[in-house]
């Protein structure tokens, strides 16, 4: 490997590292939002089920 190739490889790795640092918070936010959406949906379904049961009693 020549010096130019080594410098190119190091530069590419630095750019990829910066990309990972920028994308990681967005991915964490998306995962957190999806988890909250699942919890809200489960709570709404549970609430609907309990209301239906209360009406039949």
C-alpha positions as CSV (number, residue, x, y, z in Angstrom):
1,X,0.0,0.0,0.0
2,X,1.3,3.4,-0.9
3,X,1.1,6.5,1.3
4,X,-1.7,7.9,-0.8
5,X,-3.8,4.8,-0.4
6,X,-3.2,4.7,3.3
7,X,-4.2,8.4,3.6
8,X,-7.3,7.7,1.5
9,X,-8.3,4.7,3.7
10,X,-7.8,6.8,6.9
11,X,-9.9,9.6,5.4
12,X,-12.7,7.2,4.4
13,X,-12.7,5.7,7.9
14,X,-12.9,9.1,9.5
15,X,-15.9,10.1,7.3
16,X,-17.7,6.8,8.1
17,X,-17.0,7.4,11.8
18,X,-18.5,10.8,11.6
19,X,-21.5,9.4,9.7
20,X,-22.1,6.9,12.4
21,X,-21.9,9.6,15.1
22,X,-24.5,11.7,13.2
23,X,-26.9,8.8,12.5
24,X,-26.9,7.1,15.9
25,X,-29.0,9.6,17.7
26,X,-31.6,9.6,14.9
27,X,-31.8,5.8,15.1
28,X,-32.1,5.8,18.9
29,X,-35.0,8.3,18.5
30,X,-36.8,6.2,16.0
31,X,-36.5,3.1,18.1
32,X,-37.8,5.0,21.2
33,X,-40.8,6.5,19.2
34,X,-41.7,3.0,17.9
35,X,-41.6,1.6,21.5
36,X,-43.9,4.4,22.7
37,X,-46.3,3.9,19.8
38,X,-46.5,0.2,20.7
39,X,-47.2,1.0,24.4
40,X,-49.9,3.6,23.5
41,X,-51.5,1.1,21.2
42,X,-51.5,-1.6,23.8
43,X,-53.0,0.8,26.4
44,X,-55.7,1.8,24.0
45,X,-56.6,-1.8,23.3
46,X,-56.6,-2.6,27.0
47,X,-58.8,0.4,27.7
48,X,-61.3,-0.6,24.9
49,X,-61.4,-4.2,26.2
50,X,-62.1,-3.1,29.8
51,X,-64.9,-0.7,28.6
52,X,-66.5,-3.5,26.6
53,X,-66.4,-5.8,29.6
54,X,-67.8,-3.1,31.9
55,X,-70.8,-2.6,29.6
56,X,-71.7,-6.3,29.5
57,X,-71.7,-6.6,33.3
